[in-house]
Amino acid sequence: MLLAACAEVLWLHGEQARGSLLLAGFREGFRRHRTFQAELDAAVESRPPAPKR
């Protein structure tokens, strides 16, 4: 899912708050769409942990 990838790029660049805010905005905007929420959850949960610097 492209949205999860965008959030991940932000997280990998040290912008955890912006990545989380991006996801939160879409979650709120589509809160009644359960399939979208489930796909977003799966995409975010399946990402590998961020590399340690």
ModelCIF file with pLDDT and N, C-alpha, C, O atoms, coordinates in Angstrom:
data_MODEL
#
_entry.id   MODEL 
#
_entity.id                         1 
_entity.type                       polymer 
_entity.pdbx_number_of_molecules   1 
#
_entity_poly.entity_id                      1 
_entity_poly.type                           'polypeptide(L)' 
_entity_poly.nstd_linkage                   no 
_entity_poly.nstd_monomer                   no 
_entity_poly.pdbx_seq_one_letter_code       MLLAACAEVLWLHGEQARGSLLLAGFREGFRRHRTFQAELDAAVESRPPAPKR 
_entity_poly.pdbx_seq_one_letter_code_can   MLLAACAEVLWLHGEQARGSLLLAGFREGFRRHRTFQAELDAAVESRPPAPKR 
_entity_poly.pdbx_strand_id                 A 
#
loop_
_entity_poly_seq.entity_id 
_entity_poly_seq.num 
_entity_poly_seq.mon_id 
_entity_poly_seq.hetero 
1 1  MET n 
1 2  LEU n 
1 3  LEU n 
1 4  ALA n 
1 5  ALA n 
1 6  CYS n 
1 7  ALA n 
1 8  GLU n 
1 9  VAL n 
1 10 LEU n 
1 11 TRP n 
1 12 LEU n 
1 13 HIS n 
1 14 GLY n 
1 15 GLU n 
1 16 GLN n 
1 17 ALA n 
1 18 ARG n 
1 19 GLY n 
1 20 SER n 
1 21 LEU n 
1 22 LEU n 
1 23 LEU n 
1 24 ALA n 
1 25 GLY n 
1 26 PHE n 
1 27 ARG n 
1 28 GLU n 
1 29 GLY n 
1 30 PHE n 
1 31 ARG n 
1 32 ARG n 
1 33 HIS n 
1 34 ARG n 
1 35 THR n 
1 36 PHE n 
1 37 GLN n 
1 38 ALA n 
1 39 GLU n 
1 40 LEU n 
1 41 ASP n 
1 42 ALA n 
1 43 ALA n 
1 44 VAL n 
1 45 GLU n 
1 46 SER n 
1 47 ARG n 
1 48 PRO n 
1 49 PRO n 
1 50 ALA n 
1 51 PRO n 
1 52 LYS n 
1 53 ARG n 
#
_struct_asym.id          A 
_struct_asym.entity_id   1 
#
loop_
_ma_qa_metric.id 
_ma_qa_metric.mode 
_ma_qa_metric.name 
_ma_qa_metric.software_group_id 
_ma_qa_metric.type 
1 global pLDDT . pLDDT 
2 local  pLDDT . pLDDT 
#
_ma_qa_metric_global.metric_id      1 
_ma_qa_metric_global.metric_value   88.30 
_ma_qa_metric_global.model_id       1 
_ma_qa_metric_global.ordinal_id     1 
#
loop_
_ma_qa_metric_local.label_asym_id 
_ma_qa_metric_local.label_comp_id 
_ma_qa_metric_local.label_seq_id 
_ma_qa_metric_local.metric_id 
_ma_qa_metric_local.metric_value 
_ma_qa_metric_local.model_id 
_ma_qa_metric_local.ordinal_id 
A MET 1  2 83.00 1 1  
A LEU 2  2 92.00 1 2  
A LEU 3  2 93.00 1 3  
A ALA 4  2 92.00 1 4  
A ALA 5  2 93.00 1 5  
A CYS 6  2 95.00 1 6  
A ALA 7  2 93.00 1 7  
A GLU 8  2 92.00 1 8  
A VAL 9  2 94.00 1 9  
A LEU 10 2 94.00 1 10 
A TRP 11 2 92.00 1 11 
A LEU 12 2 92.00 1 12 
A HIS 13 2 95.00 1 13 
A GLY 14 2 94.00 1 14 
A GLU 15 2 94.00 1 15 
A GLN 16 2 91.00 1 16 
A ALA 17 2 93.00 1 17 
A ARG 18 2 95.00 1 18 
A GLY 19 2 93.00 1 19 
A SER 20 2 92.00 1 20 
A LEU 21 2 95.00 1 21 
A LEU 22 2 95.00 1 22 
A LEU 23 2 94.00 1 23 
A ALA 24 2 94.00 1 24 
A GLY 25 2 95.00 1 25 
A PHE 26 2 94.00 1 26 
A ARG 27 2 93.00 1 27 
A GLU 28 2 94.00 1 28 
A GLY 29 2 94.00 1 29 
A PHE 30 2 93.00 1 30 
A ARG 31 2 90.00 1 31 
A ARG 32 2 94.00 1 32 
A HIS 33 2 94.00 1 33 
A ARG 34 2 94.00 1 34 
A THR 35 2 94.00 1 35 
A PHE 36 2 93.00 1 36 
A GLN 37 2 93.00 1 37 
A ALA 38 2 94.00 1 38 
A GLU 39 2 93.00 1 39 
A LEU 40 2 92.00 1 40 
A ASP 41 2 91.00 1 41 
A ALA 42 2 92.00 1 42 
A ALA 43 2 91.00 1 43 
A VAL 44 2 89.00 1 44 
A GLU 45 2 86.00 1 45 
A SER 46 2 78.00 1 46 
A ARG 47 2 74.00 1 47 
A PRO 48 2 62.00 1 48 
A PRO 49 2 62.00 1 49 
A ALA 50 2 61.00 1 50 
A PRO 51 2 57.00 1 51 
A LYS 52 2 58.00 1 52 
A ARG 53 2 55.00 1 53 
#
loop_
_atom_site.group_PDB 
_atom_site.id 
_atom_site.type_symbol 
_atom_site.label_atom_id 
_atom_site.label_alt_id 
_atom_site.label_comp_id 
_atom_site.label_asym_id 
_atom_site.label_entity_id 
_atom_site.label_seq_id 
_atom_site.pdbx_PDB_ins_code 
_atom_site.Cartn_x 
_atom_site.Cartn_y 
_atom_site.Cartn_z 
_atom_site.occupancy 
_atom_site.B_iso_or_equiv 
_atom_site.pdbx_formal_charge 
_atom_site.auth_seq_id 
_atom_site.auth_comp_id 
_atom_site.auth_asym_id 
_atom_site.auth_atom_id 
_atom_site.pdbx_PDB_model_num 
ATOM 1   N N  . MET A 1 1  ? 0.849   -1.166 0.000  1.00 83.00 ? 1  MET A N  1 
ATOM 2   C CA . MET A 1 1  ? 0.000   0.000  0.000  1.00 83.00 ? 1  MET A CA 1 
ATOM 3   C C  . MET A 1 1  ? 0.899   1.234  0.000  1.00 83.00 ? 1  MET A C  1 
ATOM 4   O O  . MET A 1 1  ? 1.807   1.358  0.821  1.00 83.00 ? 1  MET A O  1 
ATOM 5   N N  . LEU A 1 2  ? 0.633   2.124  -0.917 1.00 92.00 ? 2  LEU A N  1 
ATOM 6   C CA . LEU A 1 2  ? 1.464   3.311  -1.112 1.00 92.00 ? 2  LEU A CA 1 
ATOM 7   C C  . LEU A 1 2  ? 1.484   4.210  0.125  1.00 92.00 ? 2  LEU A C  1 
ATOM 8   O O  . LEU A 1 2  ? 2.523   4.778  0.461  1.00 92.00 ? 2  LEU A O  1 
ATOM 9   N N  . LEU A 1 3  ? 0.376   4.337  0.781  1.00 93.00 ? 3  LEU A N  1 
ATOM 10  C CA . LEU A 1 3  ? 0.307   5.181  1.975  1.00 93.00 ? 3  LEU A CA 1 
ATOM 11  C C  . LEU A 1 3  ? 1.261   4.693  3.061  1.00 93.00 ? 3  LEU A C  1 
ATOM 12  O O  . LEU A 1 3  ? 1.956   5.497  3.681  1.00 93.00 ? 3  LEU A O  1 
ATOM 13  N N  . ALA A 1 4  ? 1.298   3.396  3.292  1.00 92.00 ? 4  ALA A N  1 
ATOM 14  C CA . ALA A 1 4  ? 2.207   2.830  4.296  1.00 92.00 ? 4  ALA A CA 1 
ATOM 15  C C  . ALA A 1 4  ? 3.656   3.050  3.881  1.00 92.00 ? 4  ALA A C  1 
ATOM 16  O O  . ALA A 1 4  ? 4.515   3.300  4.727  1.00 92.00 ? 4  ALA A O  1 
ATOM 17  N N  . ALA A 1 5  ? 3.932   2.958  2.575  1.00 93.00 ? 5  ALA A N  1 
ATOM 18  C CA . ALA A 1 5  ? 5.294   3.190  2.088  1.00 93.00 ? 5  ALA A CA 1 
ATOM 19  C C  . ALA A 1 5  ? 5.713   4.641  2.318  1.00 93.00 ? 5  ALA A C  1 
ATOM 20  O O  . ALA A 1 5  ? 6.855   4.904  2.694  1.00 93.00 ? 5  ALA A O  1 
ATOM 21  N N  . CYS A 1 6  ? 4.810   5.567  2.098  1.00 95.00 ? 6  CYS A N  1 
ATOM 22  C CA . CYS A 1 6  ? 5.116   6.988  2.344  1.00 95.00 ? 6  CYS A CA 1 
ATOM 23  C C  . CYS A 1 6  ? 5.420   7.226  3.820  1.00 95.00 ? 6  CYS A C  1 
ATOM 24  O O  . CYS A 1 6  ? 6.375   7.926  4.154  1.00 95.00 ? 6  CYS A O  1 
ATOM 25  N N  . ALA A 1 7  ? 4.619   6.653  4.689  1.00 93.00 ? 7  ALA A N  1 
ATOM 26  C CA . ALA A 1 7  ? 4.864   6.796  6.121  1.00 93.00 ? 7  ALA A CA 1 
ATOM 27  C C  . ALA A 1 7  ? 6.196   6.169  6.501  1.00 93.00 ? 7  ALA A C  1 
ATOM 28  O O  . ALA A 1 7  ? 6.927   6.714  7.328  1.00 93.00 ? 7  ALA A O  1 
ATOM 29  N N  . GLU A 1 8  ? 6.513   5.034  5.906  1.00 92.00 ? 8  GLU A N  1 
ATOM 30  C CA . GLU A 1 8  ? 7.773   4.360  6.212  1.00 92.00 ? 8  GLU A CA 1 
ATOM 31  C C  . GLU A 1 8  ? 8.968   5.205  5.794  1.00 92.00 ? 8  GLU A C  1 
ATOM 32  O O  . GLU A 1 8  ? 9.966   5.258  6.512  1.00 92.00 ? 8  GLU A O  1 
ATOM 33  N N  . VAL A 1 9  ? 8.884   5.864  4.648  1.00 94.00 ? 9  VAL A N  1 
ATOM 34  C CA . VAL A 1 9  ? 9.971   6.750  4.213  1.00 94.00 ? 9  VAL A CA 1 
ATOM 35  C C  . VAL A 1 9  ? 10.187  7.856  5.243  1.00 94.00 ? 9  VAL A C  1 
ATOM 36  O O  . VAL A 1 9  ? 11.322  8.170  5.602  1.00 94.00 ? 9  VAL A O  1 
ATOM 37  N N  . LEU A 1 10 ? 9.104   8.432  5.707  1.00 94.00 ? 10 LEU A N  1 
ATOM 38  C CA . LEU A 1 10 ? 9.228   9.470  6.738  1.00 94.00 ? 10 LEU A CA 1 
ATOM 39  C C  . LEU A 1 10 ? 9.875   8.906  7.997  1.00 94.00 ? 10 LEU A C  1 
ATOM 40  O O  . LEU A 1 10 ? 10.765  9.533  8.571  1.00 94.00 ? 10 LEU A O  1 
ATOM 41  N N  . TRP A 1 11 ? 9.438   7.733  8.428  1.00 92.00 ? 11 TRP A N  1 
ATOM 42  C CA . TRP A 1 11 ? 10.001  7.115  9.630  1.00 92.00 ? 11 TRP A CA 1 
ATOM 43  C C  . TRP A 1 11 ? 11.485  6.837  9.463  1.00 92.00 ? 11 TRP A C  1 
ATOM 44  O O  . TRP A 1 11 ? 12.269  7.057  10.386 1.00 92.00 ? 11 TRP A O  1 
ATOM 45  N N  . LEU A 1 12 ? 11.875  6.351  8.283  1.00 92.00 ? 12 LEU A N  1 
ATOM 46  C CA . LEU A 1 12 ? 13.281  6.027  8.050  1.00 92.00 ? 12 LEU A CA 1 
ATOM 47  C C  . LEU A 1 12 ? 14.164  7.270  8.001  1.00 92.00 ? 12 LEU A C  1 
ATOM 48  O O  . LEU A 1 12 ? 15.373  7.191  8.218  1.00 92.00 ? 12 LEU A O  1 
ATOM 49  N N  . HIS A 1 13 ? 13.557  8.410  7.715  1.00 95.00 ? 13 HIS A N  1 
ATOM 50  C CA . HIS A 1 13 ? 14.300  9.667  7.704  1.00 95.00 ? 13 HIS A CA 1 
ATOM 51  C C  . HIS A 1 13 ? 14.212  10.388 9.043  1.00 95.00 ? 13 HIS A C  1 
ATOM 52  O O  . HIS A 1 13 ? 14.523  11.575 9.139  1.00 95.00 ? 13 HIS A O  1 
ATOM 53  N N  . GLY A 1 14 ? 13.788  9.667  10.070 1.00 94.00 ? 14 GLY A N  1 
ATOM 54  C CA . GLY A 1 14 ? 13.751  10.222 11.417 1.00 94.00 ? 14 GLY A CA 1 
ATOM 55  C C  . GLY A 1 14 ? 12.552  11.097 11.710 1.00 94.00 ? 14 GLY A C  1 
ATOM 56  O O  . GLY A 1 14 ? 12.543  11.817 12.709 1.00 94.00 ? 14 GLY A O  1 
ATOM 57  N N  . GLU A 1 15 ? 11.549  11.053 10.868 1.00 94.00 ? 15 GLU A N  1 
ATOM 58  C CA . GLU A 1 15 ? 10.364  11.884 11.070 1.00 94.00 ? 15 GLU A CA 1 
ATOM 59  C C  . GLU A 1 15 ? 9.184   11.011 11.485 1.00 94.00 ? 15 GLU A C  1 
ATOM 60  O O  . GLU A 1 15 ? 8.182   10.905 10.778 1.00 94.00 ? 15 GLU A O  1 
ATOM 61  N N  . GLN A 1 16 ? 9.337   10.390 12.652 1.00 91.00 ? 16 GLN A N  1 
ATOM 62  C CA . GLN A 1 16 ? 8.319   9.470  13.150 1.00 91.00 ? 16 GLN A CA 1 
ATOM 63  C C  . GLN A 1 16 ? 6.975   10.170 13.340 1.00 91.00 ? 16 GLN A C  1 
ATOM 64  O O  . GLN A 1 16 ? 5.930   9.606  13.013 1.00 91.00 ? 16 GLN A O  1 
ATOM 65  N N  . ALA A 1 17 ? 6.996   11.383 13.861 1.00 93.00 ? 17 ALA A N  1 
ATOM 66  C CA . ALA A 1 17 ? 5.745   12.093 14.116 1.00 93.00 ? 17 ALA A CA 1 
ATOM 67  C C  . ALA A 1 17 ? 4.993   12.382 12.816 1.00 93.00 ? 17 ALA A C  1 
ATOM 68  O O  . ALA A 1 17 ? 3.776   12.210 12.753 1.00 93.00 ? 17 ALA A O  1 
ATOM 69  N N  . ARG A 1 18 ? 5.710   12.818 11.782 1.00 95.00 ? 18 ARG A N  1 
ATOM 70  C CA . ARG A 1 18 ? 5.053   13.114 10.506 1.00 95.00 ? 18 ARG A CA 1 
ATOM 71  C C  . ARG A 1 18 ? 4.486   11.854 9.867  1.00 95.00 ? 18 ARG A C  1 
ATOM 72  O O  . ARG A 1 18 ? 3.391   11.884 9.304  1.00 95.00 ? 18 ARG A O  1 
ATOM 73  N N  . GLY A 1 19 ? 5.227   10.737 9.948  1.00 93.00 ? 19 GLY A N  1 
ATOM 74  C CA . GLY A 1 19 ? 4.730   9.488  9.393  1.00 93.00 ? 19 GLY A CA 1 
ATOM 75  C C  . GLY A 1 19 ? 3.471   9.017  10.100 1.00 93.00 ? 19 GLY A C  1 
ATOM 76  O O  . GLY A 1 19 ? 2.510   8.579  9.468  1.00 93.00 ? 19 GLY A O  1 
ATOM 77  N N  . SER A 1 20 ? 3.494   9.113  11.406 1.00 92.00 ? 20 SER A N  1 
ATOM 78  C CA . SER A 1 20 ? 2.331   8.700  12.196 1.00 92.00 ? 20 SER A CA 1 
ATOM 79  C C  . SER A 1 20 ? 1.150   9.626  11.959 1.00 92.00 ? 20 SER A C  1 
ATOM 80  O O  . SER A 1 20 ? 0.007   9.173  11.899 1.00 92.00 ? 20 SER A O  1 
ATOM 81  N N  . LEU A 1 21 ? 1.419   10.931 11.822 1.00 95.00 ? 21 LEU A N  1 
ATOM 82  C CA . LEU A 1 21 ? 0.350   11.890 11.557 1.00 95.00 ? 21 LEU A CA 1 
ATOM 83  C C  . LEU A 1 21 ? -0.278  11.648 10.188 1.00 95.00 ? 21 LEU A C  1 
ATOM 84  O O  . LEU A 1 21 ? -1.490  11.790 10.027 1.00 95.00 ? 21 LEU A O  1 
ATOM 85  N N  . LEU A 1 22 ? 0.530   11.290 9.216  1.00 95.00 ? 22 LEU A N  1 
ATOM 86  C CA . LEU A 1 22 ? 0.021   10.966 7.884  1.00 95.00 ? 22 LEU A CA 1 
ATOM 87  C C  . LEU A 1 22 ? -0.976  9.806  7.965  1.00 95.00 ? 22 LEU A C  1 
ATOM 88  O O  . LEU A 1 22 ? -2.080  9.881  7.425  1.00 95.00 ? 22 LEU A O  1 
ATOM 89  N N  . LEU A 1 23 ? -0.567  8.736  8.646  1.00 94.00 ? 23 LEU A N  1 
ATOM 90  C CA . LEU A 1 23 ? -1.462  7.580  8.784  1.00 94.00 ? 23 LEU A CA 1 
ATOM 91  C C  . LEU A 1 23 ? -2.713  7.933  9.584  1.00 94.00 ? 23 LEU A C  1 
ATOM 92  O O  . LEU A 1 23 ? -3.819  7.524  9.230  1.00 94.00 ? 23 LEU A O  1 
ATOM 93  N N  . ALA A 1 24 ? -2.534  8.690  10.660 1.00 94.00 ? 24 ALA A N  1 
ATOM 94  C CA . ALA A 1 24 ? -3.675  9.051  11.508 1.00 94.00 ? 24 ALA A CA 1 
ATOM 95  C C  . ALA A 1 24 ? -4.699  9.872  10.724 1.00 94.00 ? 24 ALA A C  1 
ATOM 96  O O  . ALA A 1 24 ? -5.905  9.693  10.898 1.00 94.00 ? 24 ALA A O  1 
ATOM 97  N N  . GLY A 1 25 ? -4.228  10.757 9.873  1.00 95.00 ? 25 GLY A N  1 
ATOM 98  C CA . GLY A 1 25 ? -5.148  11.567 9.075  1.00 95.00 ? 25 GLY A CA 1 
ATOM 99  C C  . GLY A 1 25 ? -5.997  10.724 8.139  1.00 95.00 ? 25 GLY A C  1 
ATOM 100 O O  . GLY A 1 25 ? -7.200  10.950 8.006  1.00 95.00 ? 25 GLY A O  1 
ATOM 101 N N  . PHE A 1 26 ? -5.364  9.749  7.490  1.00 94.00 ? 26 PHE A N  1 
ATOM 102 C CA . PHE A 1 26 ? -6.124  8.879  6.599  1.00 94.00 ? 26 PHE A CA 1 
ATOM 103 C C  . PHE A 1 26 ? -7.021  7.929  7.384  1.00 94.00 ? 26 PHE A C  1 
ATOM 104 O O  . PHE A 1 26 ? -8.137  7.629  6.959  1.00 94.00 ? 26 PHE A O  1 
ATOM 105 N N  . ARG A 1 27 ? -6.541  7.462  8.514  1.00 93.00 ? 27 ARG A N  1 
ATOM 106 C CA . ARG A 1 27 ? -7.394  6.593  9.343  1.00 93.00 ? 27 ARG A CA 1 
ATOM 107 C C  . ARG A 1 27 ? -8.666  7.334  9.760  1.00 93.00 ? 27 ARG A C  1 
ATOM 108 O O  . ARG A 1 27 ? -9.759  6.770  9.734  1.00 93.00 ? 27 ARG A O  1 
ATOM 109 N N  . GLU A 1 28 ? -8.513  8.591  10.142 1.00 94.00 ? 28 GLU A N  1 
ATOM 110 C CA . GLU A 1 28 ? -9.670  9.386  10.561 1.00 94.00 ? 28 GLU A CA 1 
ATOM 111 C C  . GLU A 1 28 ? -10.591 9.669  9.371  1.00 94.00 ? 28 GLU A C  1 
ATOM 112 O O  . GLU A 1 28 ? -11.814 9.584  9.488  1.00 94.00 ? 28 GLU A O  1 
ATOM 113 N N  . GLY A 1 29 ? -10.002 9.998  8.246  1.00 94.00 ? 29 GLY A N  1 
ATOM 114 C CA . GLY A 1 29 ? -10.799 10.318 7.066  1.00 94.00 ? 29 GLY A CA 1 
ATOM 115 C C  . GLY A 1 29 ? -11.586 9.135  6.515  1.00 94.00 ? 29 GLY A C  1 
ATOM 116 O O  . GLY A 1 29 ? -12.644 9.305  5.909  1.00 94.00 ? 29 GLY A O  1 
ATOM 117 N N  . PHE A 1 30 ? -11.059 7.948  6.731  1.00 93.00 ? 30 PHE A N  1 
ATOM 118 C CA . PHE A 1 30 ? -11.709 6.729  6.215  1.00 93.00 ? 30 PHE A CA 1 
ATOM 119 C C  . PHE A 1 30 ? -12.072 5.778  7.355  1.00 93.00 ? 30 PHE A C  1 
ATOM 120 O O  . PHE A 1 30 ? -11.998 4.560  7.195  1.00 93.00 ? 30 PHE A O  1 
ATOM 121 N N  . ARG A 1 31 ? -12.455 6.320  8.480  1.00 90.00 ? 31 ARG A N  1 
ATOM 122 C CA . ARG A 1 31 ? -12.692 5.486  9.665  1.00 90.00 ? 31 ARG A CA 1 
ATOM 123 C C  . ARG A 1 31 ? -13.834 4.494  9.493  1.00 90.00 ? 31 ARG A C  1 
ATOM 124 O O  . ARG A 1 31 ? -13.887 3.498  10.215 1.00 90.00 ? 31 ARG A O  1 
ATOM 125 N N  . ARG A 1 32 ? -14.739 4.734  8.570  1.00 94.00 ? 32 ARG A N  1 
ATOM 126 C CA . ARG A 1 32 ? -15.872 3.820  8.375  1.00 94.00 ? 32 ARG A CA 1 
ATOM 127 C C  . ARG A 1 32 ? -15.570 2.728  7.360  1.00 94.00 ? 32 ARG A C  1 
ATOM 128 O O  . ARG A 1 32 ? -16.392 1.836  7.147  1.00 94.00 ? 32 ARG A O  1 
ATOM 129 N N  . HIS A 1 33 ? -14.406 2.789  6.733  1.00 94.00 ? 33 HIS A N  1 
ATOM 130 C CA . HIS A 1 33 ? -14.038 1.808  5.717  1.00 94.00 ? 33 HIS A CA 1 
ATOM 131 C C  . HIS A 1 33 ? -13.169 0.726  6.350  1.00 94.00 ? 33 HIS A C  1 
ATOM 132 O O  . HIS A 1 33 ? -11.946 0.851  6.401  1.00 94.00 ? 33 HIS A O  1 
ATOM 133 N N  . ARG A 1 34 ? -13.796 -0.309 6.820  1.00 94.00 ? 34 ARG A N  1 
ATOM 134 C CA . ARG A 1 34 ? -13.095 -1.361 7.566  1.00 94.00 ? 34 ARG A CA 1 
ATOM 135 C C  . ARG A 1 34 ? -12.049 -2.094 6.720  1.00 94.00 ? 34 ARG A C  1 
ATOM 136 O O  . ARG A 1 34 ? -10.990 -2.464 7.229  1.00 94.00 ? 34 ARG A O  1 
ATOM 137 N N  . THR A 1 35 ? -12.335 -2.299 5.456  1.00 94.00 ? 35 THR A N  1 
ATOM 138 C CA . THR A 1 35 ? -11.369 -2.994 4.596  1.00 94.00 ? 35 THR A CA 1 
ATOM 139 C C  . THR A 1 35 ? -10.105 -2.154 4.442  1.00 94.00 ? 35 THR A C  1 
ATOM 140 O O  . THR A 1 35 ? -8.994  -2.680 4.512  1.00 94.00 ? 35 THR A O  1 
ATOM 141 N N  . PHE A 1 36 ? -10.274 -0.857 4.233  1.00 93.00 ? 36 PHE A N  1 
ATOM 142 C CA . PHE A 1 36 ? -9.121  0.039  4.133  1.00 93.00 ? 36 PHE A CA 1 
ATOM 143 C C  . PHE A 1 36 ? -8.307  0.001  5.427  1.00 93.00 ? 36 PHE A C  1 
ATOM 144 O O  . PHE A 1 36 ? -7.080  -0.094 5.390  1.00 93.00 ? 36 PHE A O  1 
ATOM 145 N N  . GLN A 1 37 ? -8.982  0.073  6.555  1.00 93.00 ? 37 GLN A N  1 
ATOM 146 C CA . GLN A 1 37 ? -8.299  0.044  7.851  1.00 93.00 ? 37 GLN A CA 1 
ATOM 147 C C  . GLN A 1 37 ? -7.522  -1.263 8.025  1.00 93.00 ? 37 GLN A C  1 
ATOM 148 O O  . GLN A 1 37 ? -6.386  -1.254 8.499  1.00 93.00 ? 37 GLN A O  1 
ATOM 149 N N  . ALA A 1 38 ? -8.128  -2.368 7.645  1.00 94.00 ? 38 ALA A N  1 
ATOM 150 C CA . ALA A 1 38 ? -7.471  -3.675 7.783  1.00 94.00 ? 38 ALA A CA 1 
ATOM 151 C C  . ALA A 1 38 ? -6.246  -3.771 6.882  1.00 94.00 ? 38 ALA A C  1 
ATOM 152 O O  . ALA A 1 38 ? -5.205  -4.278 7.300  1.00 94.00 ? 38 ALA A O  1 
ATOM 153 N N  . GLU A 1 39 ? -6.364  -3.289 5.652  1.00 93.00 ? 39 GLU A N  1 
ATOM 154 C CA . GLU A 1 39 ? -5.219  -3.322 4.735  1.00 93.00 ? 39 GLU A CA 1 
ATOM 155 C C  . GLU A 1 39 ? -4.098  -2.415 5.222  1.00 93.00 ? 39 GLU A C  1 
ATOM 156 O O  . GLU A 1 39 ? -2.924  -2.772 5.126  1.00 93.00 ? 39 GLU A O  1 
ATOM 157 N N  . LEU A 1 40 ? -4.447  -1.258 5.738  1.00 92.00 ? 40 LEU A N  1 
ATOM 158 C CA . LEU A 1 40 ? -3.440  -0.345 6.265  1.00 92.00 ? 40 LEU A CA 1 
ATOM 159 C C  . LEU A 1 40 ? -2.737  -0.963 7.474  1.00 92.00 ? 40 LEU A C  1 
ATOM 160 O O  . LEU A 1 40 ? -1.514  -0.885 7.590  1.00 92.00 ? 40 LEU A O  1 
ATOM 161 N N  . ASP A 1 41 ? -3.504  -1.573 8.367  1.00 91.00 ? 41 ASP A N  1 
ATOM 162 C CA . ASP A 1 41 ? -2.905  -2.256 9.531  1.00 91.00 ? 41 ASP A CA 1 
ATOM 163 C C  . ASP A 1 41 ? -1.934  -3.339 9.084  1.00 91.00 ? 41 ASP A C  1 
ATOM 164 O O  . ASP A 1 41 ? -0.830  -3.446 9.617  1.00 91.00 ? 41 ASP A O  1 
ATOM 165 N N  . ALA A 1 42 ? -2.344  -4.140 8.108  1.00 92.00 ? 42 ALA A N  1 
ATOM 166 C CA . ALA A 1 42 ? -1.490  -5.231 7.625  1.00 92.00 ? 42 ALA A CA 1 
ATOM 167 C C  . ALA A 1 42 ? -0.215  -4.690 6.986  1.00 92.00 ? 42 ALA A C  1 
ATOM 168 O O  . ALA A 1 42 ? 0.864   -5.245 7.193  1.00 92.00 ? 42 ALA A O  1 
ATOM 169 N N  . ALA A 1 43 ? -0.329  -3.627 6.223  1.00 91.00 ? 43 ALA A N  1 
ATOM 170 C CA . ALA A 1 43 ? 0.840   -3.054 5.552  1.00 91.00 ? 43 ALA A CA 1 
ATOM 171 C C  . ALA A 1 43 ? 1.829   -2.471 6.556  1.00 91.00 ? 43 ALA A C  1 
ATOM 172 O O  . ALA A 1 43 ? 3.040   -2.629 6.403  1.00 91.00 ? 43 ALA A O  1 
ATOM 173 N N  . VAL A 1 44 ? 1.322   -1.809 7.566  1.00 89.00 ? 44 VAL A N  1 
ATOM 174 C CA . VAL A 1 44 ? 2.201   -1.196 8.572  1.00 89.00 ? 44 VAL A CA 1 
ATOM 175 C C  . VAL A 1 44 ? 2.825   -2.269 9.462  1.00 89.00 ? 44 VAL A C  1 
ATOM 176 O O  . VAL A 1 44 ? 3.999   -2.165 9.819  1.00 89.00 ? 44 VAL A O  1 
ATOM 177 N N  . GLU A 1 45 ? 2.064   -3.288 9.821  1.00 86.00 ? 45 GLU A N  1 
ATOM 178 C CA . GLU A 1 45 ? 2.585   -4.348 10.678 1.00 86.00 ? 45 GLU A CA 1 
ATOM 179 C C  . GLU A 1 45 ? 3.617   -5.214 9.971  1.00 86.00 ? 45 GLU A C  1 
ATOM 180 O O  . GLU A 1 45 ? 4.483   -5.800 10.620 1.00 86.00 ? 45 GLU A O  1 
ATOM 181 N N  . SER A 1 46 ? 3.533   -5.303 8.641  1.00 78.00 ? 46 SER A N  1 
ATOM 182 C CA . SER A 1 46 ? 4.443   -6.178 7.909  1.00 78.00 ? 46 SER A CA 1 
ATOM 183 C C  . SER A 1 46 ? 5.776   -5.528 7.586  1.00 78.00 ? 46 SER A C  1 
ATOM 184 O O  . SER A 1 46 ? 6.675   -6.187 7.063  1.00 78.00 ? 46 SER A O  1 
ATOM 185 N N  . ARG A 1 47 ? 5.916   -4.254 7.887  1.00 74.00 ? 47 ARG A N  1 
ATOM 186 C CA . ARG A 1 47 ? 7.190   -3.597 7.550  1.00 74.00 ? 47 ARG A CA 1 
ATOM 187 C C  . ARG A 1 47 ? 8.288   -4.053 8.498  1.00 74.00 ? 47 ARG A C  1 
ATOM 188 O O  . ARG A 1 47 ? 8.048   -4.291 9.682  1.00 74.00 ? 47 ARG A O  1 
ATOM 189 N N  . PRO A 1 48 ? 9.492   -4.172 7.961  1.00 62.00 ? 48 PRO A N  1 
ATOM 190 C CA . PRO A 1 48 ? 10.606  -4.593 8.831  1.00 62.00 ? 48 PRO A CA 1 
ATOM 191 C C  . PRO A 1 48 ? 10.980  -3.485 9.796  1.00 62.00 ? 48 PRO A C  1 
ATOM 192 O O  . PRO A 1 48 ? 10.694  -2.317 9.533  1.00 62.00 ? 48 PRO A O  1 
ATOM 193 N N  . PRO A 1 49 ? 11.609  -3.823 10.900 1.00 62.00 ? 49 PRO A N  1 
ATOM 194 C CA . PRO A 1 49 ? 12.009  -2.782 11.850 1.00 62.00 ? 49 PRO A CA 1 
ATOM 195 C C  . PRO A 1 49 ? 13.039  -1.843 11.220 1.00 62.00 ? 49 PRO A C  1 
ATOM 196 O O  . PRO A 1 49 ? 13.825  -2.247 10.363 1.00 62.00 ? 49 PRO A O  1 
ATOM 197 N N  . ALA A 1 50 ? 13.019  -0.611 11.652 1.00 61.00 ? 50 ALA A N  1 
ATOM 198 C CA . ALA A 1 50 ? 13.956  0.393  11.139 1.00 61.00 ? 50 ALA A CA 1 
ATOM 199 C C  . ALA A 1 50 ? 15.386  0.038  11.531 1.00 61.00 ? 50 ALA A C  1 
ATOM 200 O O  . ALA A 1 50 ? 15.625  -0.443 12.638 1.00 61.00 ? 50 ALA A O  1 
ATOM 201 N N  . PRO A 1 51 ? 16.331  0.271  10.632 1.00 57.00 ? 51 PRO A N  1 
ATOM 202 C CA . PRO A 1 51 ? 17.733  -0.024 10.982 1.00 57.00 ? 51 PRO A CA 1 
ATOM 203 C C  . PRO A 1 51 ? 18.225  0.924  12.072 1.00 57.00 ? 51 PRO A C  1 
ATOM 204 O O  . PRO A 1 51 ? 17.837  2.091  12.116 1.00 57.00 ? 51 PRO A O  1 
ATOM 205 N N  . LYS A 1 52 ? 19.070  0.416  12.936 1.00 58.00 ? 52 LYS A N  1 
ATOM 206 C CA . LYS A 1 52 ? 19.623  1.233  14.017 1.00 58.00 ? 52 LYS A CA 1 
ATOM 207 C C  . LYS A 1 52 ? 20.808  2.013  13.489 1.00 58.00 ? 52 LYS A C  1 
ATOM 208 O O  . LYS A 1 52 ? 21.626  1.486  12.736 1.00 58.00 ? 52 LYS A O  1 
ATOM 209 N N  . ARG A 1 53 ? 20.896  3.262  13.882 1.00 55.00 ? 53 ARG A N  1 
ATOM 210 C CA . ARG A 1 53 ? 22.001  4.104  13.433 1.00 55.00 ? 53 ARG A CA 1 
ATOM 211 C C  . ARG A 1 53 ? 22.973  4.373  14.538 1.00 55.00 ? 53 ARG A C  1 
ATOM 212 O O  . ARG A 1 53 ? 23.967  5.068  14.331 1.00 55.00 ? 53 ARG A O  1 
#
